[in-house]
Amino acid sequence: MSGEASRIRAGRTGTGWIAAARARAGRLRRRRVTKLDKVRWLIVYSTDLVQLVNLAGLLELYVRWEQGLIGAPLAIAVSVLLVVLFVLAARSFRLAVRGGERPMALLWVSGVVALALSVFWVIWAPVLWLGMLLPYARRRVVIAAAAASVVAFSAYLALFAGGVLWVLVVLQAGITAFILCCVGANLWLWRLAKEAHEGQEARALLAVSEERLRFARDLNDLLGQSLSGISAGAARAEELLASDPEAAARRMYEVRDAARQALREVRATVQSYRTLDLDEVLASVRAVLEAAGVRCAVDADTAALGPETRTLLATVVREGATNVLKHSKAERCTITIKDGVLEMSNDGVSGPVGEHAPDGLGGLSRRVGAAGGTLHAAPTREGAYVLRAAVPA
């Protein structure tokens, strides 16, 4: 016993741990890019493009250096700080979109950098910092801070430049309003997209829960009375066993018949649950594939198919869709059904394909064969992967 336990511990700490780590890494590599991921990338990169407007300060610094208003070392140092501030702003927005905690250290450091740049009349620095602050502070606080930055910059110009340069003040106010509106709109769009995605997941979980509850209610209605009768009959037989063994035996025969009847009813109920509606499966598979970013076209003639054939083809379609989502990078999928022949093709398989899993297409192949049909799945020369199942209509 101790030797077996030591081997188990060794497997967990040695090769077992390595195998588990590799399996987790494989699952991460096979993780599909969802529509929510694409929306997040679009919002993040569009925000980066908006924030790039602030790098116009590099051109301003170059002009000031050309005119001799600032030395080359100082111009280079200020330019580097402005680029660093832009990178920090991009990082801050990514953290906000991912739902992380408020990066106080990053906001403080960037605030100090923005204040230092403002001393050299770099009007773009406060704008970048306000854009960083927007995802983590209340809107009224950011608006008040933006107004205060414009007023402070005007006072700074009046104090050190001998007067207010209204062109610079208006430019700073306009850029500030533009950046804050764009960043705020992107944050709003991201929240809407996230809520929509979470709503879809919640509806899917709710549908599964409702189906489980329905199945539980059906089993309770089916077995409640039968099991109560069986229990009462067994108790009565126990009471009669000492005084009237023949009556007890008859009662036990009745209990046996009731148990067999209950078993037949349970099997009939489970068999009805196993029956799949082919049209519903096609509709749900199409919705799931398109939700995963796979364009799906369905051309199915199912009117003349029998119940067993419809159930069998529905099972094949569901397994094929599962393989498309788990083992391919498909962008297009086509499903056709005609005269009991199903063809399901996608363009997401590259390289050699291994043997079919015994609990997947391998098991389905045996099941289709038992029904008098054939199932074949393999890549084609044109670069597609075709799943073809032919069953008696």
LINKA-V56874 format. One record per residue. N is the residue number from 1. NEAR is the number of other C-alpha atoms within 10 Angstrom. Layout:
# LINKA-V56874
[[N & NEAR] [N & NEAR]]
This chain:
# LINKA-V56874
[[1 & 6] [2 & 7] [3 & 8] [4 & 9] [5 & 10] [6 & 11] [7 & 13] [8 & 13] [9 & 12] [10 & 13] [11 & 14] [12 & 14] [13 & 11] [14 & 12] [15 & 11] [16 & 14] [17 & 13] [18 & 13] [19 & 13] [20 & 12] [21 & 12] [22 & 12] [23 & 12] [24 & 12] [25 & 12] [26 & 11] [27 & 12] [28 & 10] [29 & 9] [30 & 14] [31 & 12] [32 & 16] [33 & 11] [34 & 13] [35 & 15] [36 & 17] [37 & 12] [38 & 12] [39 & 14] [40 & 20] [41 & 14] [42 & 14] [43 & 21] [44 & 21] [45 & 13] [46 & 15] [47 & 23] [48 & 19] [49 & 12] [50 & 15] [51 & 23] [52 & 15] [53 & 14] [54 & 23] [55 & 17] [56 & 10] [57 & 20] [58 & 19] [59 & 11] [60 & 14] [61 & 23] [62 & 17] [63 & 13] [64 & 15] [65 & 17] [66 & 12] [67 & 10] [68 & 10] [69 & 12] [70 & 16] [71 & 13] [72 & 15] [73 & 10] [74 & 13] [75 & 19] [76 & 16] [77 & 11] [78 & 20] [79 & 21] [80 & 13] [81 & 18] [82 & 23] [83 & 17] [84 & 14] [85 & 26] [86 & 23] [87 & 14] [88 & 19] [89 & 23] [90 & 21] [91 & 16] [92 & 23] [93 & 23] [94 & 19] [95 & 14] [96 & 17] [97 & 18] [98 & 9] [99 & 9] [100 & 10] [101 & 9] [102 & 15] [103 & 13] [104 & 10] [105 & 9] [106 & 14] [107 & 19] [108 & 12] [109 & 13] [110 & 25] [111 & 20] [112 & 13] [113 & 19] [114 & 23] [115 & 16] [116 & 16] [117 & 21] [118 & 17] [119 & 11] [120 & 13] [121 & 16] [122 & 22] [123 & 24] [124 & 24] [125 & 26] [126 & 27] [127 & 25] [128 & 28] [129 & 24] [130 & 24] [131 & 26] [132 & 26] [133 & 22] [134 & 21] [135 & 20] [136 & 17] [137 & 12] [138 & 10] [139 & 14] [140 & 10] [141 & 12] [142 & 18] [143 & 16] [144 & 10] [145 & 15] [146 & 22] [147 & 15] [148 & 12] [149 & 20] [150 & 21] [151 & 14] [152 & 12] [153 & 22] [154 & 20] [155 & 14] [156 & 17] [157 & 18] [158 & 13] [159 & 11] [160 & 9] [161 & 11] [162 & 9] [163 & 12] [164 & 16] [165 & 13] [166 & 11] [167 & 9] [168 & 16] [169 & 16] [170 & 13] [171 & 14] [172 & 23] [173 & 18] [174 & 11] [175 & 17] [176 & 24] [177 & 16] [178 & 16] [179 & 20] [180 & 24] [181 & 14] [182 & 16] [183 & 24] [184 & 17] [185 & 14] [186 & 19] [187 & 20] [188 & 13] [189 & 15] [190 & 19] [191 & 13] [192 & 12] [193 & 16] [194 & 17] [195 & 12] [196 & 13] [197 & 15] [198 & 13] [199 & 12] [200 & 13] [201 & 12] [202 & 12] [203 & 12] [204 & 12] [205 & 12] [206 & 12] [207 & 12] [208 & 12] [209 & 12] [210 & 12] [211 & 12] [212 & 12] [213 & 12] [214 & 12] [215 & 15] [216 & 12] [217 & 12] [218 & 14] [219 & 15] [220 & 13] [221 & 11] [222 & 15] [223 & 17] [224 & 12] [225 & 12] [226 & 19] [227 & 16] [228 & 11] [229 & 16] [230 & 20] [231 & 13] [232 & 13] [233 & 20] [234 & 19] [235 & 15] [236 & 15] [237 & 23] [238 & 16] [239 & 13] [240 & 16] [241 & 15] [242 & 9] [243 & 10] [244 & 11] [245 & 14] [246 & 12] [247 & 14] [248 & 21] [249 & 15] [250 & 12] [251 & 21] [252 & 19] [253 & 15] [254 & 17] [255 & 21] [256 & 15] [257 & 13] [258 & 17] [259 & 17] [260 & 12] [261 & 13] [262 & 19] [263 & 14] [264 & 12] [265 & 16] [266 & 16] [267 & 12] [268 & 12] [269 & 15] [270 & 13] [271 & 10] [272 & 10] [273 & 10] [274 & 11] [275 & 15] [276 & 17] [277 & 15] [278 & 22] [279 & 15] [280 & 11] [281 & 17] [282 & 20] [283 & 11] [284 & 13] [285 & 21] [286 & 21] [287 & 15] [288 & 16] [289 & 20] [290 & 17] [291 & 14] [292 & 17] [293 & 19] [294 & 21] [295 & 16] [296 & 18] [297 & 14] [298 & 15] [299 & 12] [300 & 18] [301 & 14] [302 & 17] [303 & 10] [304 & 12] [305 & 18] [306 & 12] [307 & 13] [308 & 15] [309 & 21] [310 & 22] [311 & 18] [312 & 20] [313 & 27] [314 & 22] [315 & 19] [316 & 23] [317 & 22] [318 & 16] [319 & 15] [320 & 24] [321 & 21] [322 & 16] [323 & 13] [324 & 24] [325 & 19] [326 & 13] [327 & 15] [328 & 17] [329 & 18] [330 & 21] [331 & 16] [332 & 18] [333 & 23] [334 & 16] [335 & 22] [336 & 15] [337 & 18] [338 & 16] [339 & 15] [340 & 20] [341 & 19] [342 & 21] [343 & 21] [344 & 22] [345 & 24] [346 & 25] [347 & 21] [348 & 19] [349 & 19] [350 & 13] [351 & 7] [352 & 8] [353 & 12] [354 & 7] [355 & 9] [356 & 14] [357 & 10] [358 & 11] [359 & 8] [360 & 14] [361 & 20] [362 & 14] [363 & 13] [364 & 22] [365 & 20] [366 & 15] [367 & 15] [368 & 20] [369 & 15] [370 & 11] [371 & 14] [372 & 11] [373 & 18] [374 & 18] [375 & 21] [376 & 13] [377 & 18] [378 & 17] [379 & 19] [380 & 12] [381 & 7] [382 & 7] [383 & 13] [384 & 18] [385 & 23] [386 & 21] [387 & 20] [388 & 20] [389 & 24] [390 & 21] [391 & 22] [392 & 15] [393 & 16]]
